[in-house]
């Protein structure tokens, strides 16, 4: 079979082992690590009341001894629709609230009427 496919014998058997593991419902070590990280990310996100994003969640996970990068945390958060709240940028108030305080008299109407 390996010769027909043009792959090495050991590569074929490694693939067959991985494919058979999926049939038994077992997760690969990589998938089980990611599932564990998703649970930890959800706990950290809930602890921050849904505010923290990937950089702060990564910092929290590292404080507990977890080895994870910001990009991995961001990807897992994106894949599981976990979002932090981004603060809106501050903008100065440029409108006048009381419109009647600075009214300019209409001199043209006063000349035509009088």
C-alpha positions as CSV (number, residue, x, y, z in Angstrom):
1,X,0.0,0.0,0.0
2,X,2.8,2.4,0.9
3,X,4.5,1.8,-2.5
4,X,1.3,2.5,-4.4
5,X,0.9,5.8,-2.6
6,X,4.5,6.8,-2.9
7,X,5.0,7.2,0.9
8,X,7.3,5.6,3.4
9,X,6.2,2.5,5.2
10,X,6.6,4.1,8.6
11,X,4.7,7.2,7.5
12,X,1.8,5.1,6.3
13,X,1.6,3.2,9.6
14,X,1.9,6.5,11.6
15,X,-1.0,7.9,9.5
16,X,-3.0,4.7,10.0
17,X,-2.5,4.9,13.7
18,X,-3.7,8.5,13.8
19,X,-6.7,7.8,11.6
20,X,-7.7,4.8,13.8
21,X,-7.5,7.0,17.0
22,X,-10.1,9.2,15.6
23,X,-12.5,6.3,15.2
24,X,-12.2,5.4,18.8
25,X,-13.1,9.0,19.9
26,X,-9.7,9.7,21.4
27,X,-8.1,13.1,20.9
28,X,-4.6,13.5,19.7
29,X,-2.2,15.0,22.3
30,X,-2.3,18.3,20.4
31,X,-6.1,18.4,20.3
32,X,-6.4,17.5,24.0
33,X,-3.9,20.3,24.9
34,X,-5.9,22.8,22.9
35,X,-9.2,21.6,24.5
36,X,-7.5,22.0,27.9
37,X,-6.3,25.5,26.9
38,X,-9.8,26.5,25.7
39,X,-11.3,25.6,29.1
40,X,-8.6,27.6,30.9
41,X,-9.1,30.6,28.6
42,X,-12.8,30.5,29.2
43,X,-12.2,30.4,33.0
44,X,-9.8,33.4,32.8
45,X,-12.2,35.3,30.5
46,X,-15.1,34.7,32.8
47,X,-13.0,35.8,35.8
48,X,-12.4,39.1,34.1
49,X,-16.1,39.5,33.5
50,X,-15.6,39.2,29.8
51,X,-13.2,42.2,29.5
52,X,-9.7,40.7,29.0
53,X,-8.4,39.9,25.5
54,X,-5.7,37.6,24.4
55,X,-2.7,39.5,25.8
56,X,-4.1,39.7,29.4
57,X,-5.4,36.2,29.3
58,X,-2.0,35.0,28.2
59,X,-0.4,36.9,31.1
60,X,-2.9,35.3,33.5
61,X,-2.3,31.8,32.1
62,X,1.5,32.3,32.4
63,X,1.1,33.4,36.0
64,X,-0.5,30.0,36.7
65,X,2.5,28.2,35.1
66,X,0.9,27.5,31.7
67,X,3.2,27.8,28.7
68,X,1.3,29.5,25.9
69,X,1.9,32.3,23.4
70,X,-0.3,35.3,22.7
71,X,-0.9,34.1,19.2
72,X,-2.1,30.7,20.3
73,X,-4.4,32.2,22.9
74,X,-5.8,34.7,20.3
75,X,-6.4,31.9,17.8
76,X,-8.2,29.7,20.3
77,X,-10.3,32.6,21.4
78,X,-11.2,33.5,17.8
79,X,-12.1,29.9,17.0
80,X,-14.3,29.7,20.1
81,X,-15.8,33.2,19.6
82,X,-14.4,34.5,22.9
83,X,-13.9,38.2,22.6
84,X,-12.5,40.9,25.0
85,X,-14.0,44.3,25.2
86,X,-12.0,47.0,23.4
87,X,-12.3,50.4,25.0
88,X,-13.6,53.1,22.8
89,X,-11.2,55.9,22.0
90,X,-11.7,59.1,23.9
91,X,-13.0,62.0,21.8
92,X,-13.5,65.6,23.1
93,X,-17.0,66.9,23.2
94,X,-17.4,69.4,20.4
95,X,-21.1,70.1,20.4
96,X,-22.9,72.8,22.3
97,X,-25.6,71.2,24.5
98,X,-27.8,74.2,25.0
99,X,-28.7,75.5,21.6
100,X,-30.6,78.6,22.9
101,X,-27.7,80.0,24.9
102,X,-25.7,81.2,21.9
103,X,-28.4,82.3,19.5
104,X,-27.4,85.0,17.0
105,X,-30.2,87.5,16.3
106,X,-31.6,87.4,12.7
107,X,-31.0,91.0,11.6
108,X,-32.2,90.4,8.0
109,X,-35.7,89.3,9.2
110,X,-35.9,92.3,11.6
111,X,-35.1,94.8,8.8
112,X,-37.7,93.2,6.4
113,X,-40.4,93.0,9.0
114,X,-39.9,96.5,10.4
